[in-house]
Amino acid sequence: MLKEWFTEGIPIAEGTEWVTDQITDIFAFLFDPIKEHFGNFMDFASETLMLVPPVVVMIIVALIAFFISGKKFGLAAFSVVGLWLIDNQGYWEHLISTFTLVLIASLLSVIIGVPIGILMAKSKTAEAIIKPILDFMQTMPAFVYLIPAVAFFGIGMVPGIFASLIFATPPTVRFTNLGIRQVSKELVEASEAFGSTGTQKLLKVELPMAKATIMAGINQTVMLALSMVVIASMIGAPGLGREVLSSLQRAQVGTGFVAGIGIVILAIIIDRFTQSANSKEQ
């Protein structure tokens, strides 16, 4: 066998396909319900948000922007004008689909990433094991994540969430680990001196002190999830990304530009929201 590997090459592709087929068969009982029920939930969330009139959404977003930015009108005005432009161009439903995908992918990334980051901060062994995995996740081209996503969940919104989840989780994990490790040792020792348990030390000292760093990681996670919307559209995820992909395939420059502007507007609004909320909490 070793001689064949040297002469004909190691069968990495065949091995990967075999492993993927085995995982798909073994965990079909898990993947199929996730695809069905989670897909239904995503559709329900999008349809529910679409029931809200665009004007109401603009008012709510403007009010939130006004207060989290320190009662300044700049972010609120930009949000209203940007959302109105998207609605004016007939892309409101696509915007809602994109926002739903980004929101769910980001929430799942944070729910998974923060505990893993805490584990890395508390265990050098865990950090040594998880770090190479994070390096692999961040350096692998985003398109590659579509392959297992389609193999496990078919096409649609669910595999788009799965691919976005893999691509967007590492920043939250890394920044959580970094933030906790940067907490002053004197503060940690003082909390221990007052008899704090490990859980109390984590919840009342380490996480509050690391909040700014963790929020920076969450901001990066949200932006990465948003950057996946065009790529995820290649496997059936709806939204503005699908319009960009369709325009690219048909060489419709104008339509693609408008859909791209919609993604940019959404990205700026989300980025400013997360940054303003973080700066306000500090």
C-alpha positions in Angstrom: 0.0 0.0 0.0 2.8 2.4 0.9 4.4 1.7 -2.5 1.2 2.5 -4.3 0.9 5.8 -2.3 4.4 6.8 -3.4 3.8 5.9 -7.0 0.1 6.7 -7.6 -0.4 9.4 -4.8 -2.2 9.2 -1.5 -6.0 8.8 -2.1 -7.0 11.9 -0.1 -9.9 12.8 -2.3 -11.3 9.2 -2.2 -10.8 9.1 1.6 -12.6 12.4 2.1 -15.5 11.3 0.0 -15.8 8.0 1.9 -15.7 9.8 5.3 -18.3 12.3 4.1 -20.6 9.5 2.9 -20.2 7.7 6.2 -21.0 10.8 8.2 -24.0 11.5 6.0 -25.3 8.0 6.4 -24.6 7.6 10.1 -26.0 11.0 11.2 -28.9 11.1 8.7 -31.2 10.8 11.7 -29.9 14.1 12.9 -29.3 16.0 9.7 -32.7 15.3 8.2 -34.7 16.7 11.1 -32.4 19.7 11.3 -32.9 20.4 7.6 -36.6 20.1 7.9 -37.4 21.8 11.2 -34.7 24.4 11.2 -35.5 25.2 7.6 -39.1 25.7 8.6 -38.1 27.9 11.4 -35.9 30.1 9.1 -38.8 30.4 6.7 -41.2 31.3 9.6 -38.7 33.9 10.9 -38.3 35.5 7.4 -42.0 35.5 6.7 -42.8 37.0 10.2 -40.3 39.9 9.6 -41.8 40.5 6.2 -45.2 41.1 7.8 -43.8 44.2 9.5 -44.2 47.2 7.1 -40.9 48.7 5.9 -41.7 52.1 7.4 -42.2 50.5 10.9 -38.8 48.8 10.6 -37.1 52.0 9.5 -38.6 53.9 12.5 -37.5 51.1 14.9 -34.0 51.0 13.5 -33.7 54.8 13.5 -34.7 54.9 17.2 -32.2 52.2 18.2 -29.5 53.9 16.2 -30.3 57.2 17.8 -30.0 55.9 21.4 -27.0 53.6 21.0 -25.0 56.3 19.2 -25.4 58.7 22.1 -28.4 60.5 20.8 -26.7 61.5 17.5 -28.7 61.7 14.3 -25.9 60.6 11.9 -26.3 56.8 12.2 -30.1 57.1 12.4 -30.3 59.2 9.3 -28.0 56.9 7.4 -30.0 53.8 8.5 -33.3 55.4 7.3 -32.0 56.5 4.0 -30.2 53.3 3.4 -33.2 51.1 4.2 -35.5 53.4 2.2 -33.2 53.0 -0.8 -33.3 49.2 -0.6 -37.1 49.3 -0.3 -37.3 51.8 -3.2 -35.3 49.4 -5.5 -37.7 46.5 -4.7 -35.2 44.5 -2.6 -36.9 44.6 0.8 -37.8 40.9 0.9 -34.3 39.9 -0.2 -32.9 42.2 2.6 -35.1 40.4 5.2 -33.9 37.0 4.0 -30.3 38.1 4.2 -30.7 39.7 7.6 -32.4 36.5 8.9 -29.5 34.4 7.6 -26.9 36.7 9.1 -28.8 37.0 12.4 -29.2 33.3 13.0 -25.7 32.4 11.8 -24.2 35.1 14.1 -26.3 34.0 17.1 -25.3 30.4 16.7 -21.6 31.4 16.2 -21.7 33.4 19.5 -23.5 30.6 21.4 -20.9 28.1 20.2 -17.9 30.4 20.2 -18.0 32.0 23.6 -18.0 28.7 25.6 -15.2 27.3 23.4 -13.2 30.5 24.0 -13.7 30.2 27.7 -12.5 26.6 27.6 -9.4 27.7 25.7 -8.7 30.4 28.3 -9.0 27.9 31.1 -7.1 25.0 29.7 -3.7 25.1 27.9 -4.4 21.6 26.5 -7.7 22.7 25.0 -6.0 25.8 23.5 -3.3 23.7 22.0 -5.9 21.4 20.4 -8.4 24.0 19.3 -6.0 26.6 17.8 -4.9 24.5 14.8 -8.6 23.8 14.1 -9.4 27.5 14.1 -6.4 28.1 11.8 -7.8 25.5 9.5 -11.2 27.0 9.6 -10.0 30.5 8.9 -7.5 29.7 6.1 -9.7 27.2 4.2 -11.4 29.0 1.2 -15.0 29.8 2.0 -16.2 28.0 -1.1 -14.9 24.7 0.3 -17.4 24.8 3.2 -20.2 24.6 0.7 -19.2 21.0 -0.1 -20.0 19.4 3.3 -22.9 21.8 3.8 -24.6 20.4 0.6 -23.6 16.8 1.5 -25.2 17.0 4.9 -28.2 19.3 4.3 -28.9 19.5 0.6 -29.5 23.0 -0.7 -31.3 26.0 0.7 -31.1 28.2 3.8 -29.9 25.5 6.2 -26.6 24.6 4.4 -26.0 28.4 4.0 -26.3 28.8 7.8 -24.0 25.8 8.3 -21.3 27.2 6.0 -21.6 30.6 7.5 -21.3 29.1 11.0 -18.0 27.4 10.2 -16.6 30.5 8.5 -17.7 33.0 11.1 -17.2 31.3 14.5 -13.3 31.6 14.9 -13.2 35.3 15.7 -15.5 34.9 18.6 -13.6 32.0 20.0 -10.2 33.7 19.6 -11.3 37.1 21.0 -13.0 35.4 24.0 -9.9 33.5 24.8 -7.7 36.6 24.4 -10.0 38.8 26.5 -10.1 36.4 29.4 -6.4 35.8 29.3 -5.8 39.6 29.4 -7.8 40.1 32.6 -5.5 41.5 35.3 -4.1 38.6 37.4 -4.4 40.9 40.5 -8.2 41.2 40.0 -8.5 37.4 39.6 -6.3 36.8 42.7 -8.4 39.3 44.7 -11.6 37.6 43.8 -10.1 34.3 44.9 -9.0 35.8 48.1 -12.6 36.8 48.8 -13.7 33.2 48.4 -15.2 33.4 44.9 -15.9 30.1 43.2 -14.7 29.4 39.7 -18.1 30.2 38.3 -18.4 33.5 40.3 -14.9 34.5 39.2 -15.8 33.9 35.6 -19.2 35.6 35.6 -18.4 38.6 37.9 -14.8 39.3 37.1 -13.3 37.8 33.9 -16.2 38.1 31.5 -17.2 41.7 32.5 -13.5 42.8 32.2 -13.2 41.0 28.8 -16.5 42.3 27.4 -14.9 44.8 25.1 -12.6 42.3 23.5 -15.4 39.7 23.2 -17.6 42.3 21.6 -14.9 43.0 19.1 -14.8 39.3 18.2 -18.6 39.2 17.9 -18.5 42.2 15.5 -16.0 40.4 13.3 -18.2 37.3 13.4 -21.2 39.2 12.2 -19.2 40.8 9.4 -17.9 37.4 8.3 -21.4 35.9 8.4 -22.6 38.7 6.2 -19.7 38.2 3.8 -20.9 34.7 3.2 -24.3 35.7 1.8 -23.2 35.8 -1.8 -21.3 32.5 -1.4 -24.1 30.8 0.4 -26.5 31.8 -2.5 -24.6 29.3 -4.7 -26.2 26.5 -2.7 -29.7 28.0 -2.6 -29.6 30.5 0.2 -32.1 33.3 -0.5 -31.5 37.0 -0.2 -29.4 39.8 -1.7 -26.6 37.4 -2.4 -28.7 35.4 -4.8 -29.5 38.6 -6.7 -25.8 39.4 -7.0 -25.0 35.8 -8.2 -27.9 35.9 -10.7 -26.7 39.2 -12.0 -23.2 37.9 -12.4 -24.4 34.9 -14.3 -26.5 37.0 -16.7 -23.9 39.9 -16.9 -26.5 42.4 -15.6 -24.2 45.0 -14.2 -26.9 47.4 -12.9 -28.9 44.8 -11.1 -25.9 43.3 -9.5 -24.7 46.8 -8.4 -28.0 47.6 -6.7 -28.0 44.3 -4.9 -24.4 44.8 -3.9 -25.2 48.3 -2.6 -28.0 46.7 -0.4 -25.4 44.3 1.1 -23.0 47.2 1.8 -25.8 49.3 3.5 -26.8 46.4 5.7 -23.1 45.7 6.5 -22.5 49.3 7.5 -25.6 49.5 9.7 -24.8 46.2 11.5 -21.2 47.2 12.0 -22.1 50.6 13.4 -24.7 49.1 15.6 -22.3 46.6 17.2 -19.5 49.1 17.5 -21.8 51.8 19.1 -23.3 49.3 21.5 -19.8 48.2 22.6 -18.5 51.7 23.0 -21.5 52.7 25.0 -21.1 49.8 27.5 -17.5 50.6 28.2 
